[in-house]
Amino acid sequence: MGNWNLKIEEWITQDKWFFCTIPILGILVYFPIIFSPSLVDIDFGHVFVPIDEIPSIKDYLTHKVHIIDLQPVRDFFIMFMLKVNRYFDNQVYGFFNFVVWLLSVTLLSKILEKVASLATARLIALSVLVHPIAAWTLYWPTAIKHLLSLFFLSLASFFLFEFRKGRRGDWSGFKVFFFYLLSINSQPITLLFPFVIAMFLFGSSNQGRKKDDWILLVLCFLAMIIFGLSNYIYYRDVYPLYVGVSKMDPISVEGMAINFFGLSRSLTQLLIPLQFAMSYSFSSLLNFFGLPLFVFIFVILNAKFDKKTLAFYFFLILFPLCTIYGKKTNIFVSDTYLLVPLFSLSLFLSVTIIEKYKIQKWLIPIILFLAVKSSYESFIVSDEDRIFKVSYERERECKTAFSYSSFLLFNLEIDRFKEVANNAIANRCILLGGGAGVLTSEVYSFLVYFSEETQIEDKIKLISKVKNKTNLVLFILNELKRKGRGLSLDDPEYQKIEVFQVTPSRRKLYRKVEAEL
């Protein structure tokens, strides 16, 4: 066993073998995603379709088109992907996601080498490479924003180590600020990173560079405040007009409970990567494991490390999730939001448990287990029918139920749609708010629309009582009024919503179902 461990260490510490292992292992695990001919993304119509219709960069910059979210780096990269995709029969989005993931993991190994032994750093990087969270992210074309945000944050973190060394003239401080800007303009989950910078710089014994430290911090905090306020105003005033639902719900006891269990489930997905789905049940037992286990680890390590170090790593892991769970949104748990915490967790584990207790040899079976698990998950998510079906079977909660219903509806599997949707509504999913409430409203409206026993006027009354009147719900309501009451398109009662305000994918869904009926 000892000789075997020495051979593994000798292999992993040789650059030529390690840097060949990353892409080879990645391709073996994520092959179904990389070369999948199908497209699995419920947000594709919200993001890719409008960007594809932009004639030029000038039109984008002058706001002549409407793009969801304030994420210009993401948008420009999607423009590039769309141009490349025109030359291939298969969609290339999974391939681009995979490449950015490989680059990020390679950067992670370089960062880990600064705080741990070479063997530890590279084994931890390989375990992150094949973590199943990646499988449930790489399949999703619009997840490129999360991957870009992670990649640029990794670059900022790498240069932050260089900046702390105190070498002048290498522009490392500017590079930290520049890549932080690119990160938050890809996806703002890394918005609170300036607090990490402050803890990293002033929590160390670094001396003699206070002026440079303060300049970097002031620049990063200014960017955080400006970008944070811009996003708040956008999601409060602009986003609801186009999408038909707000991302910001009022603070409530229900919302705080959802945030608490969502945080715990997020940590479960990181520490115990066994069950994955498109979203997760509020009542799942797995919600109760993550947070207690996370706290237990920190309590155990409290005797081995000073409190300042542990506080830094605690915040490093949680700071991206604070951006999500600091307020109630229509996101309960989505694995795409766990990529940055996964990198932070790997840094924490390498410095504390792995190095402290010299248990590098246990990383080999862990990597093998994660690789097999991720290969299976890659097979699931590479097919649209499988991912909706498996998500619903694993987590029979509102969002998975109504996402699966919408998928069945779009594919005109009407009988199966009615079965799944009626079952969800019978389980009182209709009472939930947030994202589930939006899906509930739309699916419920289609169920009413399909009802053969209900008269049109009764259908109008039922849909009028729907709580979350998204643009699609209002669109269906207007169509019923037009058909039942003979309203013209110029009638004021019909003009509550314009057709163009319904997102292309939703409008296509309605027209497709209407044509079939």
C-alpha positions as CSV (number, residue, x, y, z in Angstrom):
1,M,0.0,0.0,0.0
2,G,2.9,2.3,0.9
3,N,4.5,1.8,-2.5
4,W,1.2,2.3,-4.3
5,N,0.7,5.7,-2.5
6,L,4.3,6.7,-3.4
7,K,3.5,5.9,-7.1
8,I,0.3,7.9,-7.0
9,E,2.1,10.9,-5.4
10,E,4.9,10.6,-8.0
11,W,2.4,10.5,-10.8
12,I,0.3,13.4,-9.6
13,T,3.2,15.7,-8.9
14,Q,4.6,15.5,-12.5
15,D,3.2,18.3,-14.5
16,K,2.9,16.4,-17.8
17,W,0.8,13.6,-16.2
18,F,-1.4,15.9,-14.1
19,F,-2.2,18.4,-16.9
20,C,-3.1,15.5,-19.2
21,T,-5.2,13.9,-16.5
22,I,-7.5,16.9,-16.1
23,P,-8.9,17.0,-19.7
24,I,-8.9,13.2,-20.1
25,L,-10.7,12.5,-16.9
26,G,-13.1,15.4,-17.6
27,I,-14.0,14.0,-21.1
28,L,-14.5,10.5,-19.7
29,V,-16.9,11.8,-17.0
30,Y,-18.8,14.5,-18.9
31,F,-18.8,13.0,-22.4
32,P,-22.6,12.8,-22.7
33,I,-22.9,16.6,-21.9
34,I,-20.0,17.8,-24.1
35,F,-21.3,16.2,-27.2
36,S,-25.0,16.1,-26.5
37,P,-27.2,17.0,-29.6
38,S,-30.1,18.0,-27.4
39,L,-30.6,21.3,-25.6
40,V,-31.8,21.2,-22.0
41,D,-32.5,24.7,-20.7
42,I,-35.7,26.1,-19.4
43,D,-34.2,29.6,-19.5
44,F,-32.9,29.5,-23.1
45,G,-35.7,31.5,-24.5
46,H,-35.2,34.2,-21.8
47,V,-31.5,34.7,-22.5
48,F,-30.1,33.2,-25.7
49,V,-33.0,34.0,-28.0
50,P,-33.0,37.7,-27.4
51,I,-29.2,37.9,-27.6
52,D,-29.3,36.0,-30.9
53,E,-31.6,38.7,-32.3
54,I,-29.1,41.5,-31.6
55,P,-27.8,42.9,-34.9
56,S,-24.6,44.4,-33.5
57,I,-22.7,45.3,-30.4
58,K,-23.8,48.9,-31.0
59,D,-27.5,47.9,-30.7
60,Y,-26.6,46.0,-27.5
61,L,-24.8,49.0,-26.0
62,T,-27.6,51.5,-26.9
63,H,-30.3,49.3,-25.3
64,K,-32.2,48.8,-28.5
65,V,-33.0,45.3,-27.4
66,H,-34.1,43.9,-24.1
67,I,-31.8,41.5,-22.4
68,I,-32.6,39.7,-19.1
69,D,-30.2,40.6,-16.3
70,L,-27.3,43.1,-16.1
71,Q,-24.5,40.7,-17.1
72,P,-22.7,42.1,-20.1
73,V,-19.7,39.7,-19.9
74,R,-22.1,36.8,-20.1
75,D,-23.9,38.4,-23.0
76,F,-20.8,39.0,-25.0
77,F,-19.6,35.4,-24.5
78,I,-23.0,34.1,-25.5
79,M,-22.8,36.2,-28.7
80,F,-19.5,34.4,-29.4
81,M,-21.0,31.0,-28.7
82,L,-24.0,31.7,-30.9
83,K,-21.7,32.6,-33.8
84,V,-19.7,29.4,-33.4
85,N,-22.8,27.3,-33.0
86,R,-23.9,28.3,-36.5
87,Y,-21.1,26.2,-38.0
88,F,-22.0,23.0,-36.2
89,D,-25.0,20.6,-36.3
90,N,-24.9,19.9,-32.6
91,Q,-25.3,22.6,-29.9
92,V,-21.8,23.6,-28.6
93,Y,-22.9,25.1,-25.3
94,G,-22.0,22.1,-23.3
95,F,-18.5,22.1,-24.8
96,F,-17.9,25.7,-24.0
97,N,-19.1,25.2,-20.4
98,F,-16.8,22.2,-20.1
99,V,-13.8,24.2,-21.4
100,V,-14.4,27.0,-18.9
101,W,-14.8,24.4,-16.1
102,L,-11.4,22.8,-17.0
103,L,-9.7,26.1,-17.0
104,S,-11.2,27.0,-13.6
105,V,-10.1,23.6,-12.1
106,T,-6.6,24.1,-13.4
107,L,-6.5,27.6,-11.8
108,L,-7.8,26.0,-8.6
109,S,-4.9,23.6,-8.5
110,K,-2.5,26.6,-8.8
111,I,-4.3,28.4,-6.0
112,L,-4.2,25.3,-3.8
113,E,-0.5,24.8,-4.4
114,K,0.0,28.1,-2.5
115,V,-1.5,26.8,0.7
116,A,-1.0,23.0,0.6
117,S,1.5,20.4,-0.7
118,L,1.6,19.7,-4.4
119,A,0.0,16.2,-4.1
120,T,-2.8,17.5,-1.9
121,A,-3.5,20.5,-4.2
122,R,-3.8,18.3,-7.3
123,L,-5.8,15.5,-5.7
124,I,-8.3,18.0,-4.3
125,A,-8.5,19.7,-7.7
126,L,-9.3,16.4,-9.4
127,S,-12.0,15.7,-6.8
128,V,-13.6,19.1,-7.5
129,L,-13.3,18.4,-11.3
130,V,-15.6,15.3,-11.0
131,H,-18.0,16.5,-8.3
132,P,-21.6,15.8,-9.4
133,I,-22.5,19.5,-8.9
134,A,-20.6,20.1,-12.1
135,A,-22.7,17.6,-14.0
136,W,-25.8,19.4,-12.9
137,T,-24.4,22.7,-14.1
138,L,-22.5,21.9,-17.4
139,Y,-25.7,20.7,-19.1
140,W,-27.3,24.1,-18.8
141,P,-26.3,26.6,-21.5
142,T,-27.2,29.7,-19.5
143,A,-25.0,28.3,-16.7
144,I,-22.1,29.8,-18.6
145,K,-22.6,32.9,-16.5
146,H,-21.9,31.0,-13.3
147,L,-18.8,29.3,-14.9
148,L,-17.4,32.6,-16.2
149,S,-18.0,34.3,-12.8
150,L,-16.2,31.4,-11.1
151,F,-13.3,31.5,-13.6
152,F,-12.7,35.2,-13.2
153,L,-13.0,35.0,-9.5
154,S,-10.4,32.2,-9.5
155,L,-8.1,34.6,-11.5
156,A,-8.8,37.4,-9.0
157,S,-8.0,35.0,-6.1
158,F,-4.8,33.8,-7.7
159,F,-3.5,37.4,-8.1
160,L,-4.7,38.2,-4.6
161,F,-2.0,35.8,-3.3
162,E,0.5,37.5,-5.6
163,F,-0.6,40.9,-4.3
164,R,-0.1,39.9,-0.7
165,K,3.6,39.0,-1.4
166,G,4.2,42.7,-1.7
167,R,6.0,42.7,-5.0
168,R,5.7,46.1,-6.7
169,G,5.4,46.7,-10.4
170,D,3.6,43.5,-11.2
171,W,0.1,45.1,-11.4
172,S,-1.3,42.2,-9.2
173,G,-3.6,44.6,-7.3
174,F,-5.1,45.9,-10.6
175,K,-5.5,42.4,-11.8
176,V,-7.5,41.5,-8.7
177,F,-9.8,44.4,-9.2
178,F,-10.1,43.8,-13.0
179,F,-11.0,40.2,-12.7
180,Y,-13.4,40.9,-9.9
181,L,-15.2,43.3,-12.2
182,L,-15.4,40.6,-14.9
183,S,-16.7,38.2,-12.4
184,I,-19.6,40.3,-11.1
185,N,-20.5,41.3,-14.7
186,S,-20.7,37.7,-15.6
187,Q,-23.0,36.7,-12.7
188,P,-23.1,38.8,-9.4
189,I,-23.1,35.9,-7.0
190,T,-19.5,36.9,-6.2
191,L,-20.6,40.5,-5.3
192,L,-19.4,40.3,-1.7
193,F,-15.8,39.3,-2.6
194,P,-14.4,42.6,-1.3
195,F,-15.1,41.4,2.2
196,V,-13.0,38.3,1.5
197,I,-10.2,40.5,0.3
198,A,-10.4,42.6,3.5
199,M,-10.3,39.6,5.7
200,F,-7.4,38.1,3.7
201,L,-5.3,41.2,3.7
202,F,-5.9,42.5,7.2
203,G,-6.2,39.1,8.9
204,S,-2.6,38.2,8.0
205,S,0.7,39.4,9.3
206,N,1.3,41.4,6.1
207,Q,3.2,44.6,6.8
208,G,4.3,47.7,4.9
209,R,1.7,47.7,2.1
210,K,-1.3,49.4,3.8
211,K,-1.7,52.1,1.2
212,D,-1.9,49.6,-1.6
213,D,-4.3,47.4,0.4
214,W,-6.6,50.3,1.0
215,I,-6.6,51.4,-2.7
216,L,-7.5,47.9,-3.8
217,L,-10.3,47.7,-1.1
218,V,-11.8,51.1,-2.0
219,L,-11.9,50.3,-5.7
220,C,-13.5,46.9,-5.1
221,F,-16.0,48.2,-2.5
222,L,-17.0,51.0,-4.9
223,A,-17.6,48.5,-7.7
224,M,-19.6,46.3,-5.3
225,I,-21.8,49.2,-4.2
226,I,-22.4,50.6,-7.7
227,F,-23.1,47.2,-9.3
228,G,-25.2,46.1,-6.3
229,L,-27.4,49.2,-6.5
230,S,-27.8,48.9,-10.3
231,N,-28.9,45.3,-9.9
232,Y,-31.4,46.1,-7.1
233,I,-33.0,48.9,-9.2
234,Y,-33.1,46.7,-12.3
235,Y,-34.7,43.7,-10.5
236,R,-37.2,46.0,-8.7
237,D,-38.3,48.1,-11.6
238,V,-37.3,46.6,-15.0
239,Y,-37.2,42.8,-14.6
240,P,-40.9,42.4,-13.6
241,L,-42.1,44.3,-16.6
242,Y,-40.5,41.9,-19.0
243,V,-40.7,38.6,-17.2
244,G,-44.0,39.2,-15.4
245,V,-42.8,38.3,-11.9
246,S,-40.5,39.9,-9.4
247,K,-37.3,38.2,-8.1
248,M,-37.7,40.1,-4.8
249,D,-40.5,39.0,-2.5
250,P,-41.4,40.7,0.8
251,I,-39.6,39.4,3.9
252,S,-41.7,36.8,5.7
253,V,-41.4,33.9,8.2
254,E,-42.0,31.5,5.3
255,G,-39.3,33.2,3.3
256,M,-36.8,33.0,6.2
257,A,-37.6,29.3,6.7
258,I,-37.0,28.6,3.0
259,N,-33.7,30.5,3.2
260,F,-32.6,28.5,6.2
261,F,-33.4,25.1,4.8
262,G,-32.1,26.2,1.4
263,L,-28.7,27.0,2.9
264,S,-28.6,23.7,4.8
265,R,-29.5,21.8,1.6
266,S,-26.8,23.7,-0.3
267,L,-24.2,22.5,2.1
268,T,-25.6,19.0,1.9
269,Q,-25.1,19.0,-1.8
270,L,-21.4,20.1,-1.3
271,L,-20.6,17.6,1.5
272,I,-22.9,14.7,0.8
273,P,-23.3,14.7,-3.1
274,L,-25.8,11.8,-3.4
275,Q,-29.1,13.2,-4.7
276,F,-29.4,15.8,-7.4
277,A,-32.4,17.4,-9.2
278,M,-33.3,20.7,-11.0
279,S,-34.5,22.0,-7.6
280,Y,-35.1,20.6,-4.1
281,S,-38.0,19.9,-1.8
282,F,-38.6,22.2,1.1
283,S,-39.5,19.1,3.3
284,S,-36.6,16.8,2.3
285,L,-34.7,15.1,5.1
286,L,-31.5,16.1,3.3
287,N,-32.2,19.7,4.3
288,F,-31.4,18.8,7.9
289,F,-27.9,17.4,7.3
290,G,-25.8,20.1,5.6
291,L,-25.7,22.9,8.1
292,P,-25.3,20.8,11.3
293,L,-22.5,18.8,9.6
294,F,-20.8,22.1,8.5
295,V,-21.0,23.6,12.0
296,F,-19.7,20.3,13.5
297,I,-16.6,20.4,11.3
298,F,-15.8,23.9,12.4
299,V,-16.4,23.1,16.1
300,I,-14.0,20.1,15.9
301,L,-11.4,22.2,14.1
302,N,-11.7,25.0,16.6
303,A,-9.1,23.4,18.9
304,K,-6.6,23.1,16.0
305,F,-6.9,26.5,14.4
306,D,-7.2,30.1,15.6
307,K,-10.7,31.6,15.4
308,K,-9.6,34.3,12.9
309,T,-8.6,31.6,10.4
310,L,-11.7,29.6,10.8
311,A,-13.9,32.8,10.6
312,F,-12.2,33.6,7.3
313,Y,-12.9,30.2,5.8
314,F,-16.4,30.1,7.2
315,F,-17.2,33.4,5.3
316,L,-15.2,32.3,2.2
317,I,-17.6,29.3,1.8
318,L,-20.8,31.2,2.6
319,F,-20.3,34.6,1.0
320,P,-21.8,33.6,-2.4
321,L,-24.8,32.0,-0.7
322,C,-25.4,35.2,1.3
323,T,-26.1,37.0,-1.9
324,I,-28.9,34.5,-2.6
325,Y,-30.3,33.7,0.8
326,G,-30.0,37.2,2.2
327,K,-33.5,37.8,0.8
328,K,-36.2,35.6,-0.5
329,T,-36.1,35.1,-4.2
330,N,-37.7,32.6,-6.6
331,I,-34.5,30.4,-6.2
332,F,-34.7,27.8,-3.5
333,V,-31.7,25.7,-4.4
334,S,-29.9,25.4,-7.7
335,D,-26.6,23.6,-8.0
336,T,-25.2,26.2,-10.4
337,Y,-25.0,28.6,-7.4
338,L,-22.8,26.2,-5.6
339,L,-19.7,26.3,-7.9
340,V,-18.0,29.1,-6.0
341,P,-18.7,27.6,-2.6
342,L,-17.3,24.3,-3.9
343,F,-14.0,25.9,-4.7
344,S,-14.0,27.7,-1.3
345,L,-14.7,24.4,0.4
346,S,-11.8,22.7,-1.4
347,L,-9.5,25.4,-0.2
348,F,-10.7,25.0,3.4
349,L,-10.4,21.2,3.4
350,S,-6.9,21.2,1.9
351,V,-5.6,23.6,4.5
352,T,-7.3,22.1,7.5
353,I,-8.3,18.4,7.4
354,I,-6.3,17.0,4.5
355,E,-2.9,18.6,5.3
356,K,-3.4,18.6,9.1
357,Y,-4.3,14.9,9.4
358,K,-2.2,13.6,6.4
359,I,-5.1,11.7,4.8
360,Q,-4.2,12.3,1.1
361,K,-4.5,8.6,0.3
362,W,-8.3,8.7,1.0
363,L,-8.7,11.2,-1.8
364,I,-8.2,8.4,-4.4
365,P,-11.3,6.4,-3.6
366,I,-13.2,9.6,-3.2
367,I,-12.2,10.8,-6.7
368,L,-13.2,7.4,-8.1
369,F,-16.6,7.5,-6.4
370,L,-17.3,11.0,-7.5
371,A,-16.2,10.2,-11.1
372,V,-18.6,7.2,-11.3
373,K,-21.4,9.2,-9.7
374,S,-20.9,12.2,-12.0
375,S,-20.7,9.9,-15.1
376,Y,-24.2,8.6,-14.2
377,E,-25.5,12.1,-13.6
378,S,-24.0,13.3,-16.9
379,F,-26.0,10.6,-18.6
380,I,-29.2,11.8,-16.9
381,V,-28.8,15.5,-17.7
382,S,-27.8,15.0,-21.3
383,D,-31.3,14.2,-22.3
384,E,-34.2,16.6,-21.8
385,D,-36.8,13.9,-21.1
386,R,-34.6,12.2,-18.5
387,I,-33.6,15.3,-16.6
388,F,-37.2,16.5,-16.1
389,K,-38.5,13.0,-15.3
390,V,-35.7,12.1,-12.9
391,S,-35.8,15.4,-11.1
392,Y,-39.6,14.9,-10.6
393,E,-39.1,11.3,-9.3
394,R,-36.2,12.3,-6.9
395,E,-37.7,15.5,-5.6
396,R,-41.5,15.7,-5.9
397,E,-41.8,19.3,-4.9
398,C,-43.6,22.1,-6.6
399,K,-40.9,23.4,-8.9
400,T,-39.9,20.0,-10.2
401,A,-43.5,19.0,-10.6
402,F,-44.4,22.2,-12.5
403,S,-41.2,22.2,-14.6
404,Y,-42.0,18.6,-15.6
405,S,-45.6,19.6,-16.3
406,S,-44.4,22.5,-18.6
407,F,-42.0,20.1,-20.4
408,L,-44.9,17.6,-21.0
409,L,-47.1,20.4,-22.1
410,F,-44.6,21.8,-24.6
411,N,-44.2,18.3,-26.0
412,L,-48.0,17.9,-26.2
413,E,-48.2,15.0,-23.8
414,I,-51.4,16.3,-22.5
415,D,-52.7,13.3,-20.6
416,R,-49.4,12.9,-18.7
417,F,-49.4,16.7,-18.2
418,K,-52.8,16.6,-16.5
419,E,-51.8,13.7,-14.3
420,V,-48.6,15.4,-13.0
421,A,-50.1,18.9,-12.7
422,N,-53.3,17.7,-11.0
423,N,-51.2,15.6,-8.5
424,A,-49.1,18.7,-7.7
425,I,-52.0,21.0,-7.2
426,A,-53.8,18.3,-5.1
427,N,-50.7,18.4,-2.8
428,R,-51.3,22.1,-2.2
429,C,-48.4,23.3,-4.3
430,I,-50.6,26.1,-5.4
431,L,-50.3,27.7,-1.9
432,L,-46.5,28.2,-2.3
433,G,-45.0,31.5,-3.4
434,G,-41.8,32.4,-5.2
435,G,-40.8,30.4,-8.3
436,A,-43.1,27.6,-7.5
437,G,-46.0,30.0,-7.3
438,V,-45.2,31.3,-10.8
439,L,-45.1,27.8,-12.3
440,T,-48.2,26.9,-10.4
441,S,-50.1,29.9,-11.9
442,E,-49.1,29.1,-15.4
443,V,-49.7,25.3,-15.2
444,Y,-53.0,25.8,-13.3
445,S,-54.1,28.3,-16.0
446,F,-53.4,25.7,-18.7
447,L,-55.4,23.1,-16.7
448,V,-58.4,25.4,-16.6
449,Y,-57.9,26.2,-20.3
450,F,-58.0,22.4,-21.0
451,S,-61.0,21.7,-18.9
452,E,-63.8,20.3,-21.1
453,E,-66.5,20.6,-18.4
454,T,-65.9,24.3,-17.6
455,Q,-67.6,27.0,-19.6
456,I,-65.4,29.9,-20.9
457,E,-66.9,32.5,-18.5
458,D,-66.1,30.2,-15.6
459,K,-62.6,29.7,-16.9
460,I,-62.1,33.4,-17.1
461,K,-63.3,33.8,-13.4
462,L,-61.0,31.0,-12.2
463,I,-57.9,32.3,-14.0
464,S,-58.7,35.9,-12.8
465,K,-58.3,34.6,-9.3
466,V,-54.8,33.4,-9.9
467,K,-52.4,35.0,-7.5
468,N,-49.2,35.3,-9.7
469,K,-50.5,36.7,-12.9
470,T,-47.4,36.3,-15.1
471,N,-47.5,37.6,-18.7
472,L,-48.3,34.1,-19.9
473,V,-51.3,33.9,-17.5
474,L,-52.6,37.2,-18.7
475,F,-52.0,36.1,-22.3
476,I,-54.2,33.0,-21.7
477,L,-56.8,35.1,-19.9
478,N,-57.0,37.6,-22.8
479,E,-57.3,34.8,-25.4
480,L,-60.2,33.3,-23.4
481,K,-61.9,36.8,-23.3
482,R,-61.3,37.2,-27.0
483,K,-62.8,33.9,-27.9
484,G,-65.7,33.9,-25.3
485,R,-66.7,37.5,-25.5
486,G,-65.8,38.3,-29.1
487,L,-63.4,41.0,-28.1
488,S,-61.3,42.6,-30.8
489,L,-57.5,43.2,-30.4
490,D,-58.3,46.9,-30.0
491,D,-60.7,46.4,-27.0
492,P,-59.4,48.1,-23.8
493,E,-60.2,44.9,-21.8
494,Y,-57.9,42.9,-24.1
495,Q,-55.0,45.4,-24.0
496,K,-53.8,44.6,-20.4
497,I,-50.8,42.9,-21.9
498,E,-49.1,43.1,-25.2
499,V,-48.1,39.9,-27.0
500,F,-44.4,41.0,-27.3
501,Q,-44.2,41.1,-23.5
502,V,-44.6,37.3,-23.3
503,T,-41.2,35.8,-23.6
504,P,-40.7,33.9,-26.9
505,S,-40.5,30.4,-25.3
506,R,-43.8,31.0,-23.4
507,R,-45.6,32.4,-26.4
508,K,-44.4,29.5,-28.5
509,L,-45.7,27.1,-25.8
510,Y,-49.2,28.7,-25.9
511,R,-49.3,28.8,-29.7
512,K,-48.2,25.2,-30.0
513,V,-50.8,23.9,-27.6
514,E,-53.5,26.1,-29.2
515,A,-52.7,24.7,-32.6
516,E,-52.8,21.1,-31.4
517,L,-56.2,21.7,-29.7
